[in-house]
Amino acid sequence: PKVSFAVAYGSAVVKQEGYAGSGMVDYIFAVDDAKQWHAENWKMNGFKHYSVVGALPPPLLSRVQAAGAGIYFNVPRLDSGEAKYAVMEMHRLSRELCSWENLYISGRMQKPLETLVPDERVQEAQQENLQHALHTALLLLPERFSTRDLHNAISGISYTGDPRMGAGEHPDKPKQIAAGQKAL
């Protein structure tokens, strides 16, 4: 189905120092109407893309998606490779990027990513998200710091308080993300 905005991110897209990556490509898809998008996607892919939750009628599935961070993740069964994608409505993505209601998607978008389907409204909100991340990182850093320290701080914002950091994620993941950047 059509997406209005899409990015790819994660270690399979942007290399991280000291980590070869899982091979799984992560995507964020922003859509205008989640109910319509899920209905079309279900017709096209069925259980190949959805868990049992995905078998819910699209109106109910879109209500499940609207709870919490406003996203629904799918991990499709593909013929080759691995991927997961988050589906989020455009208005909710733009609001999250500007307001940091939960820092879930906005935190992911503070890290290196590749834009696949651009959208001007999201690009503007993303600039605000990155400015918020810069300002937050500057408040967290000492008076003197390096560019690498700044990138580490920005990469680490969304991992602060993330329970995965103590159970499964490498404790140096934010540093690996920052160190893998060519700009450093």
N, CA, C and O of each residue as an XYZ file, in Angstrom:
736
protein
N       0.823     -1.203      0.000
C       0.000      0.000      0.000
C       0.865      1.264      0.000
O       2.041      1.230      0.362
N       0.278      2.336     -0.399
C       0.988      3.609     -0.481
C       1.358      4.118      0.916
O       0.567      4.051      1.857
N       2.585      4.627      1.014
C       3.016      5.310      2.228
C       3.304      6.758      1.861
O       3.729      7.048      0.743
N       3.073      7.661      2.800
C       3.306      9.086      2.548
C       4.720      9.507      2.906
O       5.231     10.503      2.392
N       5.354      8.740      3.797
C       6.719      9.026      4.238
C       7.323      7.698      4.672
O       6.649      6.870      5.285
N       8.602      7.499      4.348
C       9.268      6.260      4.775
C      10.750      6.509      4.972
O      11.389      7.228      4.204
N      11.289      5.889      6.033
C      12.725      5.891      6.287
C      13.159      4.471      6.616
O      12.363      3.643      7.058
N      14.440      4.214      6.390
C      15.075      2.971      6.829
C      16.141      3.361      7.841
O      16.786      4.399      7.697
N      16.327      2.534      8.861
C      17.294      2.858      9.903
C      17.828      1.560     10.497
O      17.405      0.468     10.119
N      18.746      1.696     11.416
C      19.291      0.536     12.113
C      20.613      0.088     11.530
O      21.096      0.644     10.544
N      21.191     -0.925     12.151
C      22.551     -1.360     11.827
C      22.668     -1.985     10.442
O      23.767     -2.022      9.889
N      21.587     -2.473      9.867
C      21.656     -3.020      8.510
C      21.686     -1.911      7.462
O      22.041     -2.150      6.307
N      21.312     -0.699      7.869
C      21.255      0.438      6.947
C      22.450      1.357      7.161
O      23.100      1.773      6.201
N      22.739      1.673      8.417
C      23.842      2.558      8.775
C      24.748      1.798      9.738
O      24.327      1.421     10.831
N      25.967      1.582      9.333
C      26.888      0.752     10.113
C      27.177      1.350     11.487
O      27.228      2.566     11.669
N      27.365      0.446     12.444
C      27.725      0.829     13.802
C      29.100      0.254     14.105
O      29.383     -0.903     13.794
N      29.936      1.057     14.705
C      31.284      0.608     15.037
C      31.225     -0.547     16.034
O      30.522     -0.476     17.042
N      31.971     -1.608     15.739
C      32.044     -2.746     16.658
C      30.832     -3.652     16.617
O      30.694     -4.533     17.466
N      29.940     -3.454     15.636
C      28.746     -4.286     15.541
C      28.466     -4.550     14.071
O      28.264     -3.616     13.296
N      28.454     -5.800     13.692
C      28.248     -6.151     12.285
C      26.800     -5.967     11.856
O      26.508     -5.875     10.663
N      25.910     -5.914     12.809
C      24.502     -5.746     12.484
C      23.791     -7.081     12.453
O      24.411     -8.135     12.315
N      22.493     -7.017     12.582
C      21.684     -8.238     12.602
C      21.260     -8.639     11.199
O      20.822     -9.770     10.987
N      21.382     -7.744     10.250
C      20.902     -8.010      8.903
C      19.457     -7.605      8.715
O      18.963     -7.580      7.588
N      18.768     -7.287      9.801
C      17.370     -6.874      9.699
C      17.299     -5.383      9.359
O      17.917     -4.553     10.026
N      16.543     -5.062      8.323
C      16.336     -3.666      7.934
C      15.080     -3.178      8.655
O      14.030     -3.819      8.611
N      15.210     -2.035      9.313
C      14.099     -1.432     10.051
C      13.534     -0.270      9.241
O      14.283      0.530      8.680
N      12.215     -0.185      9.185
C      11.541      0.876      8.448
C      10.519      1.569      9.339
O       9.973      0.969     10.265
N      10.273      2.833      9.046
C       9.143      3.566      9.600
C       8.327      4.031      8.394
O       8.835      4.737      7.523
N       7.065      3.628      8.357
C       6.146      4.048      7.302
C       5.099      4.958      7.929
O       4.445      4.579      8.901
N       4.940      6.146      7.381
C       3.864      7.042      7.812
C       2.790      7.017      6.738
O       3.072      7.140      5.546
N       1.556      6.855      7.185
C       0.418      6.723      6.276
C      -0.651      7.745      6.659
O      -0.707      8.210      7.797
N      -1.485      8.079      5.697
C      -2.544      9.052      5.979
C      -3.664      8.450      6.825
O      -4.188      9.112      7.721
N      -4.030      7.210      6.551
C      -5.146      6.564      7.249
C      -4.739      5.134      7.585
O      -4.687      4.276      6.704
N      -4.449      4.878      8.858
C      -3.964      3.552      9.274
C      -4.997      2.461      8.998
O      -4.636      1.367      8.566
N      -6.254      2.741      9.238
C      -7.299      1.725      9.022
C      -7.306      1.282      7.557
O      -7.318      0.085      7.270
N      -7.297      2.232      6.643
C      -7.290      1.914      5.213
C      -5.997      1.192      4.829
O      -6.027      0.224      4.069
N      -4.864      1.662      5.354
C      -3.571      1.070      5.013
C      -3.515     -0.393      5.457
O      -3.099     -1.263      4.692
N      -3.935     -0.659      6.702
C      -3.915     -2.041      7.198
C      -4.870     -2.931      6.400
O      -4.557     -4.094      6.144
N      -6.016     -2.404      6.010
C      -6.960     -3.198      5.207
C      -6.312     -3.588      3.873
O      -6.405     -4.741      3.452
N      -5.661     -2.636      3.213
C      -4.995     -2.922      1.941
C      -3.818     -3.876      2.133
O      -3.622     -4.798      1.341
N      -3.037     -3.649      3.189
C      -1.875     -4.490      3.434
C      -2.296     -5.925      3.770
O      -1.653     -6.883      3.342
N      -3.384     -6.063      4.543
C      -3.880     -7.392      4.882
C      -4.302     -8.136      3.610
O      -3.997     -9.318      3.445
N      -5.008     -7.432      2.710
C      -5.432     -8.060      1.446
C      -4.227     -8.522      0.636
O      -4.258     -9.588      0.022
N      -3.166     -7.721      0.636
C      -1.976     -8.043     -0.148
C      -1.123     -9.132      0.498
O      -0.575     -9.983     -0.203
N      -1.003     -9.116      1.837
C       0.002     -9.949      2.502
C      -0.518    -10.889      3.581
O       0.168    -11.858      3.908
N      -1.678    -10.652      4.140
C      -2.246    -11.526      5.161
C      -1.263    -11.877      6.264
O      -0.509    -11.024      6.732
N      -1.276    -13.154      6.681
C      -0.423    -13.595      7.772
C       1.056    -13.599      7.404
O       1.903    -13.819      8.269
N       1.375    -13.362      6.149
C       2.787    -13.246      5.775
C       3.406    -12.007      6.429
O       4.609    -11.969      6.687
N       2.572    -10.995      6.696
C       3.051     -9.760      7.338
C       2.497     -9.558      8.739
O       3.053     -8.766      9.499
N       1.444    -10.230      9.099
C       0.775     -9.941     10.359
C       0.791    -11.139     11.304
O       0.763    -12.295     10.882
N       0.838    -10.824     12.590
C       0.659    -11.834     13.629
C      -0.844    -12.054     13.783
O      -1.632    -11.549     12.983
N      -1.232    -12.792     14.789
C      -2.652    -13.023     15.059
C      -3.363    -11.696     15.316
O      -4.527    -11.538     14.949
N      -2.673    -10.741     15.945
C      -3.265     -9.423     16.196
C      -3.658     -8.767     14.872
O      -4.668     -8.067     14.796
N      -2.862     -8.996     13.839
C      -3.157     -8.419     12.532
C      -4.424     -8.945     11.904
O      -4.943     -8.351     10.959
N      -4.938    -10.067     12.421
C      -6.178    -10.622     11.891
C      -7.408     -9.881     12.416
O      -8.527    -10.128     11.966
N      -7.192     -8.971     13.371
C      -8.305     -8.160     13.849
C      -8.859     -7.342     12.685
O      -8.107     -6.988     11.777
N     -10.136     -7.038     12.694
C     -10.675     -6.166     11.643
C      -9.906     -4.834     11.634
O      -9.550     -4.335     12.702
N      -9.643     -4.249     10.455
C      -8.853     -3.003     10.380
C      -9.277     -1.893     11.331
O      -8.406     -1.209     11.869
N     -10.591     -1.674     11.570
C     -10.936     -0.613     12.534
C     -10.401     -0.911     13.941
O      -9.935     -0.008     14.636
N     -10.472     -2.178     14.352
C      -9.984     -2.552     15.673
C      -8.451     -2.522     15.711
O      -7.864     -2.076     16.696
N      -7.812     -2.993     14.648
C      -6.356     -2.957     14.573
C      -5.840     -1.518     14.628
O      -4.831     -1.245     15.278
N      -6.522     -0.605     13.953
C      -6.081      0.792     13.993
C      -6.279      1.382     15.387
O      -5.540      2.287     15.774
N      -7.265      0.889     16.157
C      -7.433      1.341     17.548
C      -6.307      0.806     18.428
O      -5.817      1.510     19.310
N      -5.899     -0.438     18.189
C      -4.750     -0.996     18.906
C      -3.523     -0.149     18.609
O      -2.752      0.187     19.508
N      -3.352      0.192     17.337
C      -2.208      1.004     16.931
C      -2.244      2.371     17.596
O      -1.196      2.885     17.989
N      -3.405      2.968     17.731
C      -3.523      4.324     18.280
C      -3.140      4.385     19.762
O      -2.802      5.455     20.269
N      -3.192      3.255     20.451
C      -2.822      3.228     21.873
C      -1.311      3.408     22.017
O      -0.552      3.113     21.094
N      -0.893      3.884     23.159
C       0.543      4.015     23.432
C       1.238      4.982     22.497
O       0.845      6.144     22.384
N       2.271      4.499     21.829
C       3.095      5.355     20.973
C       2.478      5.599     19.600
O       3.035      6.356     18.805
N       1.348      4.979     19.309
C       0.665      5.228     18.042
C       1.256      4.503     16.855
O       1.082      4.930     15.713
N       1.952      3.411     17.112
C       2.584      2.664     16.019
C       2.176      1.198     16.086
O       1.776      0.689     17.133
N       2.290      0.539     14.945
C       2.078     -0.898     14.878
C       3.264     -1.475     14.123
O       3.540     -1.077     12.991
N       3.966     -2.411     14.750
C       5.117     -3.050     14.120
C       4.712     -4.358     13.470
O       3.961     -5.147     14.045
N       5.210     -4.578     12.278
C       5.078     -5.851     11.593
C       6.464     -6.404     11.337
O       7.387     -5.656     11.014
N       6.612     -7.698     11.479
C       7.841     -8.397     11.120
C       7.434     -9.431     10.072
O       7.105    -10.569     10.405
N       7.458     -9.023      8.802
C       6.966     -9.920      7.753
C       7.889    -11.113      7.507
O       9.096    -11.045      7.740
N       7.297    -12.194      7.037
C       8.077    -13.340      6.573
C       8.407    -13.083      5.114
O       7.518    -13.041      4.263
N       9.687    -12.913      4.833
C      10.143    -12.592      3.489
C      10.846    -13.785      2.860
O      11.326    -14.676      3.561
N      10.902    -13.796      1.541
C      11.610    -14.869      0.847
C      13.107    -14.795      1.084
O      13.782    -15.823      1.143
N      13.629    -13.582      1.221
C      15.056    -13.416      1.531
C      15.228    -12.182      2.408
O      14.513    -11.193      2.251
N      16.177    -12.249      3.328
C      16.457    -11.131      4.226
C      15.429    -11.012      5.334
O      14.464    -11.774      5.406
N      15.665    -10.033      6.197
C      14.779     -9.786      7.325
C      14.447     -8.301      7.375
O      15.266     -7.455      7.016
N      13.242     -8.000      7.820
C      12.819     -6.608      7.948
C      11.751     -6.512      9.021
O      11.083     -7.491      9.356
N      11.610     -5.321      9.542
C      10.447     -5.007     10.380
C      10.058     -3.587     10.021
O      10.899     -2.763      9.664
N       8.774     -3.322     10.121
C       8.340     -1.961      9.823
C       7.294     -1.492     10.812
O       6.429     -2.242     11.263
N       7.416     -0.217     11.124
C       6.464      0.460     11.987
C       5.524      1.258     11.104
O       5.960      1.928     10.168
N       4.245      1.188     11.398
C       3.242      1.962     10.669
C       2.682      2.994     11.644
O       2.294      2.663     12.765
N       2.648      4.244     11.200
C       2.183      5.337     12.057
C       1.458      6.347     11.175
O       1.855      6.573     10.032
N       0.415      6.943     11.692
C      -0.285      7.953     10.905
C       0.539      9.231     10.832
O       1.242      9.586     11.779
N       0.446      9.914      9.699
C       1.237     11.122      9.437
C       1.075     12.176     10.527
O       2.067     12.708     11.024
N      -0.151     12.479     10.897
C      -0.377     13.542     11.888
C       0.262     13.169     13.225
O       0.788     14.032     13.928
N       0.216     11.893     13.570
C       0.795     11.440     14.845
C       2.320     11.500     14.797
O       2.956     11.874     15.782
N       2.912     11.134     13.655
C       4.368     11.200     13.508
C       4.841     12.644     13.627
O       5.785     12.926     14.365
N       4.200     13.553     12.917
C       4.602     14.962     12.977
C       4.480     15.503     14.398
O       5.360     16.220     14.873
N       3.385     15.158     15.072
C       3.193     15.610     16.456
C       4.270     15.046     17.376
O       4.807     15.769     18.215
N       4.589     13.765     17.227
C       5.602     13.127     18.071
C       6.976     13.751     17.846
O       7.720     13.963     18.803
N       7.320     14.043     16.605
C       8.624     14.637     16.312
C       8.767     16.013     16.943
O       9.864     16.409     17.338
N       7.668     16.735     17.037
C       7.722     18.087     17.604
C       7.551     18.124     19.119
O       8.083     19.018     19.777
N       6.812     17.159     19.683
C       6.469     17.261     21.101
C       7.132     16.230     22.006
O       7.113     16.383     23.227
N       7.716     15.189     21.432
C       8.342     14.123     22.230
C       7.380     13.570     23.274
O       7.732     13.454     24.448
N       6.181     13.233     22.854
C       5.201     12.683     23.792
C       5.713     11.413     24.454
O       5.454     11.185     25.636
N       6.439     10.580     23.707
C       6.970      9.354     24.309
C       8.394      9.026     23.860
O       8.997      8.095     24.394
N       8.935      9.747     22.917
C      10.316      9.613     22.461
C      10.606      8.286     21.752
O      11.767      7.968     21.495
N       9.574      7.517     21.437
C       9.792      6.210     20.824
C      10.234      6.359     19.363
O      11.345      5.961     19.015
N       9.403      6.911     18.532
C       9.766      7.099     17.124
C      10.682      8.304     16.966
O      11.624      8.264     16.175
N      10.418      9.378     17.709
C      11.285     10.562     17.585
C      12.713     10.215     17.977
O      13.655     10.741     17.383
N      12.896      9.344     18.959
C      14.237      8.907     19.347
C      14.922      8.110     18.252
O      16.118      8.279     18.012
N      14.179      7.250     17.596
C      14.750      6.501     16.475
C      15.175      7.441     15.355
O      16.173      7.206     14.674
N      14.405      8.505     15.174
C      14.703      9.429     14.084
C      15.754     10.468     14.459
O      16.054     11.353     13.657
N      16.315     10.378     15.653
C      17.462     11.219     16.027
C      18.770     10.547     15.630
O      19.844     11.142     15.727
N      18.668      9.330     15.195
C      19.840      8.564     14.791
C      19.949      8.593     13.269
O      19.007      8.998     12.589
N      21.081      8.169     12.734
C      21.229      8.169     11.277
C      20.159      7.307     10.605
O      19.839      6.216     11.077
N      19.620      7.802      9.516
C      18.624      7.066      8.757
C      18.685      7.458      7.294
O      19.314      8.450      6.923
N      18.032      6.674      6.484
C      17.939      6.943      5.051
C      16.479      7.221      4.723
O      15.613      6.383      4.973
N      16.206      8.396      4.163
C      14.840      8.720      3.762
C      14.561      8.049      2.422
O      15.308      8.229      1.460
N      13.490      7.282      2.367
C      13.099      6.568      1.155
C      11.957      7.265      0.427
O      11.951      7.342     -0.802
N      10.987      7.774      1.190
C       9.862      8.528      0.633
C       9.776      9.817      1.446
O       9.303      9.799      2.582
N      10.231     10.944      0.872
C      10.226     12.197      1.633
C       8.834     12.828      1.709
O       7.971     12.562      0.873
N       8.639     13.649      2.706
C       7.433     14.450      2.857
C       7.847     15.750      3.530
O       8.502     15.730      4.572
N       7.477     16.858      2.953
C       7.911     18.166      3.451
C       7.456     18.429      4.888
O       8.224     18.962      5.689
N       6.217     18.061      5.221
C       5.713     18.288      6.586
C       6.525     17.499      7.607
O       6.866     18.013      8.672
N       6.831     16.249      7.274
C       7.610     15.421      8.198
C       9.042     15.935      8.274
O       9.643     15.931      9.348
N       9.592     16.375      7.150
C      10.959     16.902      7.144
C      11.062     18.117      8.078
O      12.040     18.261      8.812
N      10.044     18.989      8.045
C      10.037     20.152      8.940
C       9.946     19.721     10.403
O      10.662     20.247     11.256
N       9.072     18.772     10.687
C       8.948     18.272     12.060
C      10.238     17.568     12.488
O      10.646     17.661     13.646
N      10.875     16.868     11.553
C      12.136     16.192     11.863
C      13.226     17.200     12.212
O      14.043     16.935     13.095
N      13.256     18.333     11.548
C      14.234     19.368     11.889
C      14.018     19.847     13.324
O      14.978     20.076     14.060
N      12.760     19.996     13.712
C      12.459     20.395     15.088
C      12.907     19.302     16.071
O      13.459     19.605     17.129
N      12.668     18.037     15.719
C      13.099     16.910     16.546
C      14.614     16.947     16.746
O      15.098     16.780     17.865
N      15.349     17.162     15.679
C      16.812     17.199     15.777
C      17.302     18.405     16.581
O      18.294     18.309     17.305
N      16.611     19.536     16.456
C      16.968     20.701     17.276
C      16.729     20.413     18.754
O      17.546     20.778     19.600
N      15.602     19.752     19.069
C      15.333     19.361     20.464
C      16.443     18.441     20.974
O      16.911     18.591     22.103
N      16.861     17.488     20.137
C      17.909     16.543     20.544
C      19.227     17.278     20.791
O      19.930     16.990     21.760
N      19.555     18.218     19.922
C      20.782     18.998     20.100
C      20.726     19.787     21.409
O      21.678     19.771     22.189
N      19.618     20.470     21.644
C      19.483     21.273     22.870
C      19.544     20.396     24.121
O      20.167     20.771     25.114
N      18.910     19.252     24.072
C      18.938     18.327     25.218
C      20.354     17.824     25.454
O      20.822     17.789     26.592
N      21.037     17.435     24.382
C      22.412     16.938     24.511
C      23.321     18.019     25.095
O      24.171     17.724     25.935
N      23.150     19.255     24.661
C      23.977     20.341     25.188
C      23.758     20.543     26.687
O      24.689     20.894     27.412
N      22.529     20.321     27.148
C      22.254     20.431     28.580
C      22.888     19.284     29.375
O      23.207     19.442     30.554
N      23.065     18.148     28.734
C      23.618     16.975     29.409
C      25.144     16.942     29.433
O      25.743     16.247     30.254
N      25.761     17.688     28.540
C      27.218     17.636     28.402
C      27.919     18.632     29.326
O      27.329     19.631     29.736
N      29.178     18.352     29.647
C      29.947     19.321     30.446
C      30.269     20.561     29.603
O      29.955     20.614     28.414
N      30.886     21.532     30.223
C      31.207     22.787     29.533
C      32.082     22.551     28.304
O      31.874     23.181     27.267
N      33.048     21.659     28.410
C      33.919     21.320     27.282
C      33.613     19.899     26.823
O      33.522     18.975     27.631
N      33.457     19.744     25.516
C      33.153     18.421     24.971
C      33.593     18.373     23.516
O      33.788     19.406     22.876
N      33.744     17.165     23.010
C      34.149     16.962     21.624
C      32.920     16.725     20.742
O      31.814     16.522     21.244
N      33.124     16.754     19.450
C      32.047     16.431     18.515
C      31.551     15.016     18.766
O      30.349     14.754     18.724
N      32.480     14.106     19.027
C      32.094     12.717     19.311
C      31.230     12.655     20.573
O      30.249     11.913     20.609
N      31.584     13.428     21.612
C      30.777     13.466     22.830
C      29.352     13.937     22.505
O      28.375     13.395     23.024
N      29.252     14.940     21.650
C      27.942     15.463     21.263
C      27.134     14.385     20.539
O      25.961     14.176     20.847
N      27.755     13.709     19.586
C      27.049     12.655     18.845
C      26.654     11.506     19.772
O      25.565     10.948     19.638
N      27.542     11.148     20.719
C      27.206     10.102     21.693
C      25.995     10.511     22.519
O      25.095      9.705     22.755
N      25.975     11.766     22.957
C      24.865     12.254     23.784
C      23.553     12.226     23.005
O      22.528     11.798     23.536
N      23.575     12.676     21.757
C      22.360     12.671     20.938
C      21.895     11.240     20.708
O      20.706     10.950     20.842
N      22.811     10.346     20.366
C      22.436      8.942     20.126
C      21.891      8.281     21.377
O      21.082      7.357     21.288
N      22.322      8.739     22.539
C      21.915      8.103     23.783
C      20.626      8.606     24.397
O      20.096      7.980     25.315
N      20.102      9.740     23.903
C      18.908     10.330     24.523
C      17.764      9.327     24.597
O      17.168      9.148     25.660
N      17.453      8.679     23.498
C      16.282      7.790     23.491
C      16.523      6.486     24.236
O      15.572      5.756     24.514
N      17.771      6.176     24.565
C      18.055      4.956     25.321
C      18.018      5.187     26.837
O      18.017      4.228     27.609
N      17.988      6.437     27.256
C      17.926      6.747     28.681
C      16.601      6.221     29.231
O      15.529      6.618     28.774
N      16.683      5.345     30.193
C      15.479      4.757     30.770
C      14.874      3.633     29.966
O      13.840      3.092     30.358
N      15.482      3.258     28.847
C      14.966      2.172     28.008
C      15.297      0.837     28.678
O      16.472      0.528     28.873
N      14.293      0.045     29.031
C      14.562     -1.217     29.727
C      15.394     -2.200     28.898
O      16.023     -3.096     29.462
N      15.408     -2.048     27.578
C      16.210     -2.951     26.735
C      17.700     -2.777     26.995
O      18.481     -3.691     26.733
N      18.103     -1.621     27.503
C      19.530     -1.377     27.734
C      20.086     -2.305     28.809
O      21.288     -2.570     28.823
N      19.264     -2.789     29.682
C      19.732     -3.714     30.704
C      19.459     -5.160     30.360
O      19.914     -6.070     31.054
N      18.716     -5.371     29.288
C      18.324     -6.744     28.932
C      18.306     -6.930     27.432
O      17.245     -6.931     26.808
N      19.473     -7.087     26.860
C      19.508     -7.418     25.438
C      20.285     -6.446     24.575
O      21.017     -6.873     23.682
N      20.150     -5.178     24.809
C      20.896     -4.204     24.014
C      22.307     -4.075     24.577
O      22.517     -4.139     25.789
N      23.251     -3.895     23.688
C      24.640     -3.684     24.106
C      24.714     -2.349     24.841
O      24.178     -1.354     24.352
N      25.367     -2.302     26.008
C      25.404     -1.051     26.779
C      26.092      0.106     26.049
O      25.862      1.269     26.379
N      26.931     -0.205     25.066
C      27.606      0.853     24.307
C      26.914      1.166     22.983
O      27.504      1.817     22.121
N      25.684      0.716     22.812
C      25.003      0.917     21.531
C      24.969      2.389     21.091
O      25.273      2.671     19.932
N      24.611      3.337     21.970
C      24.623      4.737     21.517
C      26.001      5.180     21.001
O      26.089      5.906     20.011
N      27.063      4.744     21.666
C      28.415      5.092     21.214
C      28.743      4.409     19.899
O      29.408      5.000     19.048
N      28.288      3.174     19.717
C      28.528      2.461     18.460
C      27.824      3.158     17.299
O      28.367      3.259     16.199
N      26.620      3.631     17.557
C      25.870      4.344     16.521
C      26.615      5.618     16.136
O      26.818      5.890     14.953
N      27.018      6.390     17.127
C      27.717      7.657     16.857
C      29.058      7.419     16.187
O      29.415      8.137     15.254
N      29.813      6.416     16.649
C      31.155      6.168     16.104
C      31.124      5.632     14.683
O      32.110      5.754     13.955
N      30.021      5.048     14.283
C      29.918      4.502     12.939
C      29.683      5.546     11.860
O      29.639      5.219     10.674
N      29.534      6.782     12.260
C      29.243      7.836     11.293
C      30.494      8.355     10.612
O      31.508      8.617     11.259
N      30.410      8.500      9.308
C      31.544      8.996      8.519
C      31.925     10.423      8.897
O      33.084     10.816      8.766
N      30.949     11.195      9.366
C      31.211     12.601      9.678
C      32.149     12.765     10.870
O      32.746     13.826     11.047
N      32.282     11.720     11.688
C      33.108     11.843     12.881
C      34.526     11.671     12.466
O      35.425     11.733     13.304
